Amino acid sequence: MTAYEILTFEYDLPLIKLLDRRMSEQDCTYTLEAIADGVVMKLRGRTAENAATEALSTVLGRDLRFFALAEFADTLPLSLSEKQTVLSDALEAAACREERKVLKQKLAAYLKTHRTLVLEGFLRFRMQEFLMLWELAVEQAAARILMNKEYGELIETLRRFVDGRMSRVEQLSVCIHADGTITLSDDNDVHIEYVDCAPDGILNLLVNMAPMKLTVYDLSGNEKNRLTEAIVKVFGNRVKLYR
């Protein structure tokens, strides 16, 4: 029989339920006994050490990943709903970068010489590269939230600017082609082709012209074309959109 003490002094989690869930996935006979600050896990059979490694690597790499990411997200200067979005995005990103093989190797080496495992201690001192990746996932998710927030504020500013600006053109047509080129046509049938122009440049041009009516032909094939979405948000009911 092989016995391990699995402890946590910081995480408020149902450890015995987590271990039972993860051990039930292994082909091994085991018992779990709750103790102060943790669980005693007893295993029988030739596969005991391997089963412990598999189960504990899942607890550390997946179950505790949520708690670690939540801690990182909680420190951000964001609203509760924004933090929840960051956590959701970071969990998805972290799952894509999961390195279970490396974790199992570290854990197997540790369990050969130790029978007590403090979860947060192992996480901080032997899984630092994992913590760095998880923290990076949170930072990147937060950056996307802030960028979208700033972009939304910019769009709102442009919308107000257009509403208060005297129109220089009665009617304007914008054709967004599949190859990325853009054609502008005014009510005098003057055509201007833009081959290498960023969406922000086109949007600024339209804002300065402030047409009374704006027809957009989106042939890009992209349902979430950034330029199209921005034009619709800035010009509102002045826009007729055709895809």
Short mmCIF file of the C-alpha atoms (twelve columns), coordinates in Angstrom:
data_MODEL
# 
_entry.id   MODEL 
# 
loop_
_atom_site.group_PDB 
_atom_site.id 
_atom_site.type_symbol 
_atom_site.label_atom_id 
_atom_site.label_alt_id 
_atom_site.label_comp_id 
_atom_site.label_asym_id 
_atom_site.label_seq_id 
_atom_site.Cartn_x 
_atom_site.Cartn_y 
_atom_site.Cartn_z 
_atom_site.pdbx_PDB_model_num 
ATOM 1   C CA . MET A 1   0.000   0.000  0.000   1 
ATOM 2   C CA . THR A 2   1.186   3.509  -0.839  1 
ATOM 3   C CA . ALA A 3   -0.084  6.495  1.146   1 
ATOM 4   C CA . TYR A 4   0.166   10.216 0.408   1 
ATOM 5   C CA . GLU A 5   -0.874  13.266 2.392   1 
ATOM 6   C CA . ILE A 6   -2.333  15.884 0.067   1 
ATOM 7   C CA . LEU A 7   -2.582  19.249 1.823   1 
ATOM 8   C CA . THR A 8   -3.692  22.793 1.103   1 
ATOM 9   C CA . PHE A 9   -3.476  25.680 3.549   1 
ATOM 10  C CA . GLU A 10  -4.796  28.389 1.236   1 
ATOM 11  C CA . TYR A 11  -7.284  27.015 -1.261  1 
ATOM 12  C CA . ASP A 12  -10.839 26.637 -0.040  1 
ATOM 13  C CA . LEU A 13  -11.817 23.701 -2.211  1 
ATOM 14  C CA . PRO A 14  -13.540 20.311 -1.756  1 
ATOM 15  C CA . LEU A 15  -10.262 18.439 -1.971  1 
ATOM 16  C CA . ILE A 16  -11.608 15.002 -1.100  1 
ATOM 17  C CA . LYS A 17  -14.245 15.295 -3.848  1 
ATOM 18  C CA . LEU A 18  -11.661 16.449 -6.369  1 
ATOM 19  C CA . LEU A 19  -9.324  13.584 -5.539  1 
ATOM 20  C CA . ASP A 20  -12.170 11.073 -5.618  1 
ATOM 21  C CA . ARG A 21  -13.201 12.326 -9.033  1 
ATOM 22  C CA . ARG A 22  -9.680  12.173 -10.440 1 
ATOM 23  C CA . MET A 23  -8.794  8.827  -8.841  1 
ATOM 24  C CA . SER A 24  -11.998 7.269  -10.155 1 
ATOM 25  C CA . GLU A 25  -10.553 7.814  -13.629 1 
ATOM 26  C CA . GLN A 26  -7.581  5.573  -12.763 1 
ATOM 27  C CA . ASP A 27  -7.364  1.788  -12.741 1 
ATOM 28  C CA . CYS A 28  -6.359  1.558  -9.110  1 
ATOM 29  C CA . THR A 29  -7.848  0.650  -5.720  1 
ATOM 30  C CA . TYR A 30  -7.807  3.607  -3.364  1 
ATOM 31  C CA . THR A 31  -9.267  5.092  -0.191  1 
ATOM 32  C CA . LEU A 32  -9.506  8.718  0.858   1 
ATOM 33  C CA . GLU A 33  -9.570  9.994  4.435   1 
ATOM 34  C CA . ALA A 34  -10.125 13.621 5.382   1 
ATOM 35  C CA . ILE A 35  -7.606  15.133 7.798   1 
ATOM 36  C CA . ALA A 36  -6.899  18.661 8.992   1 
ATOM 37  C CA . ASP A 37  -6.043  20.802 5.946   1 
ATOM 38  C CA . GLY A 38  -6.139  17.908 3.550   1 
ATOM 39  C CA . VAL A 39  -6.655  14.272 2.641   1 
ATOM 40  C CA . VAL A 40  -4.776  11.018 3.170   1 
ATOM 41  C CA . MET A 41  -4.828  9.051  -0.075  1 
ATOM 42  C CA . LYS A 42  -4.059  5.326  0.159   1 
ATOM 43  C CA . LEU A 43  -3.509  3.286  -2.984  1 
ATOM 44  C CA . ARG A 44  -2.973  -0.402 -3.629  1 
ATOM 45  C CA . GLY A 45  -1.499  -2.234 -6.576  1 
ATOM 46  C CA . ARG A 46  1.460   -2.032 -8.934  1 
ATOM 47  C CA . THR A 47  0.055   1.022  -10.692 1 
ATOM 48  C CA . ALA A 48  -0.361  3.030  -7.475  1 
ATOM 49  C CA . GLU A 49  2.419   5.567  -8.126  1 
ATOM 50  C CA . ASN A 50  1.404   6.073  -11.734 1 
ATOM 51  C CA . ALA A 51  -2.253  6.481  -10.742 1 
ATOM 52  C CA . ALA A 52  -1.307  9.058  -8.111  1 
ATOM 53  C CA . THR A 53  0.769   10.966 -10.658 1 
ATOM 54  C CA . GLU A 54  -2.045  10.989 -13.212 1 
ATOM 55  C CA . ALA A 55  -4.717  12.067 -10.717 1 
ATOM 56  C CA . LEU A 56  -2.633  14.731 -8.975  1 
ATOM 57  C CA . SER A 57  -1.357  16.180 -12.243 1 
ATOM 58  C CA . THR A 58  -4.989  16.708 -13.256 1 
ATOM 59  C CA . VAL A 59  -5.805  18.336 -9.908  1 
ATOM 60  C CA . LEU A 60  -2.793  20.646 -10.171 1 
ATOM 61  C CA . GLY A 61  -2.909  21.357 -13.885 1 
ATOM 62  C CA . ARG A 62  -6.662  21.700 -14.350 1 
ATOM 63  C CA . ASP A 63  -8.583  22.045 -11.102 1 
ATOM 64  C CA . LEU A 64  -6.136  24.457 -9.468  1 
ATOM 65  C CA . ARG A 65  -5.663  26.287 -12.736 1 
ATOM 66  C CA . PHE A 66  -9.117  27.795 -12.263 1 
ATOM 67  C CA . PHE A 67  -8.260  29.062 -8.774  1 
ATOM 68  C CA . ALA A 68  -4.906  30.480 -9.890  1 
ATOM 69  C CA . LEU A 69  -6.439  32.260 -12.880 1 
ATOM 70  C CA . ALA A 70  -9.244  33.599 -10.688 1 
ATOM 71  C CA . GLU A 71  -6.666  35.059 -8.301  1 
ATOM 72  C CA . PHE A 72  -4.845  36.778 -11.162 1 
ATOM 73  C CA . ALA A 73  -8.118  38.113 -12.616 1 
ATOM 74  C CA . ASP A 74  -9.297  39.385 -9.231  1 
ATOM 75  C CA . THR A 75  -6.362  41.822 -9.020  1 
ATOM 76  C CA . LEU A 76  -7.328  43.576 -12.271 1 
ATOM 77  C CA . PRO A 77  -8.915  47.057 -12.155 1 
ATOM 78  C CA . LEU A 78  -12.024 45.816 -13.976 1 
ATOM 79  C CA . SER A 79  -15.698 45.381 -13.172 1 
ATOM 80  C CA . LEU A 80  -17.006 42.031 -11.953 1 
ATOM 81  C CA . SER A 81  -18.528 41.165 -15.331 1 
ATOM 82  C CA . GLU A 82  -15.277 42.110 -17.100 1 
ATOM 83  C CA . LYS A 83  -13.284 39.935 -14.694 1 
ATOM 84  C CA . GLN A 84  -15.622 37.038 -15.432 1 
ATOM 85  C CA . THR A 85  -15.059 37.514 -19.160 1 
ATOM 86  C CA . VAL A 86  -11.292 37.661 -18.625 1 
ATOM 87  C CA . LEU A 87  -11.390 34.473 -16.552 1 
ATOM 88  C CA . SER A 88  -13.444 32.638 -19.173 1 
ATOM 89  C CA . ASP A 89  -11.111 33.701 -22.002 1 
ATOM 90  C CA . ALA A 90  -7.993  32.935 -19.958 1 
ATOM 91  C CA . LEU A 91  -9.251  29.445 -19.070 1 
ATOM 92  C CA . GLU A 92  -9.764  28.677 -22.757 1 
ATOM 93  C CA . ALA A 93  -6.326  30.037 -23.686 1 
ATOM 94  C CA . ALA A 94  -4.589  28.194 -20.846 1 
ATOM 95  C CA . ALA A 95  -6.253  24.917 -21.825 1 
ATOM 96  C CA . CYS A 96  -4.816  25.271 -25.330 1 
ATOM 97  C CA . ARG A 97  -1.315  25.625 -23.862 1 
ATOM 98  C CA . GLU A 98  -1.619  22.728 -21.442 1 
ATOM 99  C CA . GLU A 99  1.645   20.829 -20.912 1 
ATOM 100 C CA . ARG A 100 0.509   17.760 -19.005 1 
ATOM 101 C CA . LYS A 101 3.528   15.682 -19.991 1 
ATOM 102 C CA . VAL A 102 5.986   18.094 -18.365 1 
ATOM 103 C CA . LEU A 103 3.849   18.345 -15.238 1 
ATOM 104 C CA . LYS A 104 3.556   14.570 -14.888 1 
ATOM 105 C CA . GLN A 105 7.315   14.186 -15.172 1 
ATOM 106 C CA . LYS A 106 7.900   16.725 -12.402 1 
ATOM 107 C CA . LEU A 107 5.230   15.209 -10.207 1 
ATOM 108 C CA . ALA A 108 6.452   11.624 -10.719 1 
ATOM 109 C CA . ALA A 109 9.972   12.647 -9.708  1 
ATOM 110 C CA . TYR A 110 8.641   14.417 -6.613  1 
ATOM 111 C CA . LEU A 111 6.417   11.523 -5.472  1 
ATOM 112 C CA . LYS A 112 9.295   9.060  -5.643  1 
ATOM 113 C CA . THR A 113 10.920  10.735 -2.646  1 
ATOM 114 C CA . HIS A 114 8.029   12.536 -0.927  1 
ATOM 115 C CA . ARG A 115 4.798   11.301 0.627   1 
ATOM 116 C CA . THR A 116 3.404   14.749 1.473   1 
ATOM 117 C CA . LEU A 117 2.276   17.176 -1.189  1 
ATOM 118 C CA . VAL A 118 1.261   20.752 -0.369  1 
ATOM 119 C CA . LEU A 119 -0.623  21.862 -3.443  1 
ATOM 120 C CA . GLU A 120 0.133   25.594 -3.363  1 
ATOM 121 C CA . GLY A 121 3.782   24.906 -2.501  1 
ATOM 122 C CA . PHE A 122 4.229   22.590 -5.475  1 
ATOM 123 C CA . LEU A 123 2.395   25.069 -7.681  1 
ATOM 124 C CA . ARG A 124 4.572   28.027 -6.709  1 
ATOM 125 C CA . PHE A 125 7.979   26.405 -6.535  1 
ATOM 126 C CA . ARG A 126 7.838   23.583 -9.091  1 
ATOM 127 C CA . MET A 127 5.277   24.893 -11.595 1 
ATOM 128 C CA . GLN A 128 6.541   28.437 -12.091 1 
ATOM 129 C CA . GLU A 129 6.461   28.192 -15.886 1 
ATOM 130 C CA . PHE A 130 2.799   27.138 -15.650 1 
ATOM 131 C CA . LEU A 131 2.003   30.101 -13.408 1 
ATOM 132 C CA . MET A 132 3.733   32.427 -15.871 1 
ATOM 133 C CA . LEU A 133 1.676   31.051 -18.763 1 
ATOM 134 C CA . TRP A 134 -1.543  31.345 -16.762 1 
ATOM 135 C CA . GLU A 135 -0.747  34.905 -15.735 1 
ATOM 136 C CA . LEU A 136 0.061   35.749 -19.362 1 
ATOM 137 C CA . ALA A 137 -3.287  34.284 -20.450 1 
ATOM 138 C CA . VAL A 138 -5.064  36.575 -17.961 1 
ATOM 139 C CA . GLU A 139 -3.054  39.629 -19.055 1 
ATOM 140 C CA . GLN A 140 -3.785  38.992 -22.731 1 
ATOM 141 C CA . ALA A 141 -7.496  38.488 -22.039 1 
ATOM 142 C CA . ALA A 142 -7.564  41.706 -19.995 1 
ATOM 143 C CA . ALA A 143 -5.752  43.586 -22.767 1 
ATOM 144 C CA . ARG A 144 -8.420  42.508 -25.250 1 
ATOM 145 C CA . ILE A 145 -11.154 43.704 -22.882 1 
ATOM 146 C CA . LEU A 146 -9.482  47.104 -22.473 1 
ATOM 147 C CA . MET A 147 -8.826  47.467 -26.202 1 
ATOM 148 C CA . ASN A 148 -12.463 46.682 -27.000 1 
ATOM 149 C CA . LYS A 149 -13.549 49.127 -24.302 1 
ATOM 150 C CA . GLU A 150 -11.344 51.885 -25.704 1 
ATOM 151 C CA . TYR A 151 -12.475 51.076 -29.236 1 
ATOM 152 C CA . GLY A 152 -16.102 51.323 -28.144 1 
ATOM 153 C CA . GLU A 153 -15.434 54.717 -26.556 1 
ATOM 154 C CA . LEU A 154 -13.728 55.886 -29.764 1 
ATOM 155 C CA . ILE A 155 -16.675 54.751 -31.890 1 
ATOM 156 C CA . GLU A 156 -19.075 56.606 -29.599 1 
ATOM 157 C CA . THR A 157 -16.949 59.771 -29.872 1 
ATOM 158 C CA . LEU A 158 -16.942 59.512 -33.674 1 
ATOM 159 C CA . ARG A 159 -20.704 58.970 -33.726 1 
ATOM 160 C CA . ARG A 160 -21.285 62.146 -31.749 1 
ATOM 161 C CA . PHE A 161 -18.865 64.025 -33.977 1 
ATOM 162 C CA . VAL A 162 -20.704 62.913 -37.118 1 
ATOM 163 C CA . ASP A 163 -24.092 63.829 -35.627 1 
ATOM 164 C CA . GLY A 164 -22.920 67.375 -34.987 1 
ATOM 165 C CA . ARG A 165 -20.999 67.884 -38.213 1 
ATOM 166 C CA . MET A 166 -22.313 69.532 -41.362 1 
ATOM 167 C CA . SER A 167 -22.426 67.025 -44.221 1 
ATOM 168 C CA . ARG A 168 -20.058 67.642 -47.119 1 
ATOM 169 C CA . VAL A 169 -21.616 64.932 -49.301 1 
ATOM 170 C CA . GLU A 170 -25.270 64.095 -49.827 1 
ATOM 171 C CA . GLN A 171 -24.793 60.436 -50.687 1 
ATOM 172 C CA . LEU A 172 -21.816 58.119 -50.674 1 
ATOM 173 C CA . SER A 173 -21.344 54.455 -51.542 1 
ATOM 174 C CA . VAL A 174 -18.655 52.226 -50.085 1 
ATOM 175 C CA . CYS A 175 -17.839 48.897 -51.689 1 
ATOM 176 C CA . ILE A 176 -15.628 46.578 -49.627 1 
ATOM 177 C CA . HIS A 177 -14.231 43.970 -52.015 1 
ATOM 178 C CA . ALA A 178 -13.198 40.426 -51.168 1 
ATOM 179 C CA . ASP A 179 -9.519  41.195 -51.921 1 
ATOM 180 C CA . GLY A 180 -9.465  44.010 -49.333 1 
ATOM 181 C CA . THR A 181 -9.657  46.903 -51.789 1 
ATOM 182 C CA . ILE A 182 -12.293 49.581 -51.276 1 
ATOM 183 C CA . THR A 183 -14.202 51.739 -53.759 1 
ATOM 184 C CA . LEU A 184 -15.858 55.026 -52.803 1 
ATOM 185 C CA . SER A 185 -18.507 56.550 -55.089 1 
ATOM 186 C CA . ASP A 186 -20.321 59.844 -54.554 1 
ATOM 187 C CA . ASP A 187 -23.638 61.090 -55.917 1 
ATOM 188 C CA . ASN A 188 -21.821 62.605 -58.927 1 
ATOM 189 C CA . ASP A 189 -20.624 59.120 -59.905 1 
ATOM 190 C CA . VAL A 190 -17.017 59.904 -58.995 1 
ATOM 191 C CA . HIS A 191 -15.137 56.696 -58.100 1 
ATOM 192 C CA . ILE A 192 -12.037 56.436 -55.931 1 
ATOM 193 C CA . GLU A 193 -10.189 53.147 -55.505 1 
ATOM 194 C CA . TYR A 194 -8.281  52.402 -52.288 1 
ATOM 195 C CA . VAL A 195 -5.904  49.470 -52.690 1 
ATOM 196 C CA . ASP A 196 -3.752  49.786 -49.604 1 
ATOM 197 C CA . CYS A 197 -5.733  51.688 -46.996 1 
ATOM 198 C CA . ALA A 198 -6.283  50.614 -43.386 1 
ATOM 199 C CA . PRO A 199 -9.899  50.402 -42.132 1 
ATOM 200 C CA . ASP A 200 -9.218  53.233 -39.653 1 
ATOM 201 C CA . GLY A 201 -8.085  55.478 -42.521 1 
ATOM 202 C CA . ILE A 202 -11.285 54.837 -44.479 1 
ATOM 203 C CA . LEU A 203 -13.398 55.411 -41.379 1 
ATOM 204 C CA . ASN A 204 -11.681 58.736 -40.659 1 
ATOM 205 C CA . LEU A 205 -12.259 59.800 -44.273 1 
ATOM 206 C CA . LEU A 206 -15.965 58.984 -44.027 1 
ATOM 207 C CA . VAL A 207 -16.270 60.801 -40.703 1 
ATOM 208 C CA . ASN A 208 -14.738 63.946 -42.199 1 
ATOM 209 C CA . MET A 209 -17.087 63.774 -45.186 1 
ATOM 210 C CA . ALA A 210 -20.100 63.030 -42.933 1 
ATOM 211 C CA . PRO A 211 -22.441 61.933 -45.764 1 
ATOM 212 C CA . MET A 212 -26.185 62.258 -45.206 1 
ATOM 213 C CA . LYS A 213 -26.747 58.836 -46.740 1 
ATOM 214 C CA . LEU A 214 -24.247 56.018 -46.831 1 
ATOM 215 C CA . THR A 215 -24.656 52.777 -48.758 1 
ATOM 216 C CA . VAL A 216 -22.244 49.982 -47.887 1 
ATOM 217 C CA . TYR A 217 -21.722 46.956 -50.131 1 
ATOM 218 C CA . ASP A 218 -19.781 44.420 -48.082 1 
ATOM 219 C CA . LEU A 219 -18.430 41.785 -50.493 1 
ATOM 220 C CA . SER A 220 -15.688 40.652 -48.111 1 
ATOM 221 C CA . GLY A 221 -17.495 37.468 -47.133 1 
ATOM 222 C CA . ASN A 222 -16.695 38.234 -43.498 1 
ATOM 223 C CA . GLU A 223 -19.824 38.602 -41.357 1 
ATOM 224 C CA . LYS A 224 -17.830 40.527 -38.741 1 
ATOM 225 C CA . ASN A 225 -15.854 42.807 -41.002 1 
ATOM 226 C CA . ARG A 226 -14.322 45.428 -38.712 1 
ATOM 227 C CA . LEU A 227 -14.799 48.345 -41.110 1 
ATOM 228 C CA . THR A 228 -18.415 47.466 -41.836 1 
ATOM 229 C CA . GLU A 229 -19.268 47.151 -38.154 1 
ATOM 230 C CA . ALA A 230 -17.564 50.470 -37.377 1 
ATOM 231 C CA . ILE A 231 -19.404 52.315 -40.185 1 
ATOM 232 C CA . VAL A 232 -22.768 50.984 -39.004 1 
ATOM 233 C CA . LYS A 233 -22.060 51.975 -35.389 1 
ATOM 234 C CA . VAL A 234 -20.790 55.472 -36.264 1 
ATOM 235 C CA . PHE A 235 -23.364 56.420 -38.915 1 
ATOM 236 C CA . GLY A 236 -26.375 54.580 -37.502 1 
ATOM 237 C CA . ASN A 237 -29.589 55.058 -39.464 1 
ATOM 238 C CA . ARG A 238 -27.775 56.881 -42.260 1 
ATOM 239 C CA . VAL A 239 -26.445 53.502 -43.434 1 
ATOM 240 C CA . LYS A 240 -27.935 50.977 -45.810 1 
ATOM 241 C CA . LEU A 241 -25.974 47.764 -45.707 1 
ATOM 242 C CA . TYR A 242 -25.858 45.069 -48.373 1 
ATOM 243 C CA . ARG A 243 -23.796 41.931 -48.044 1 
# 
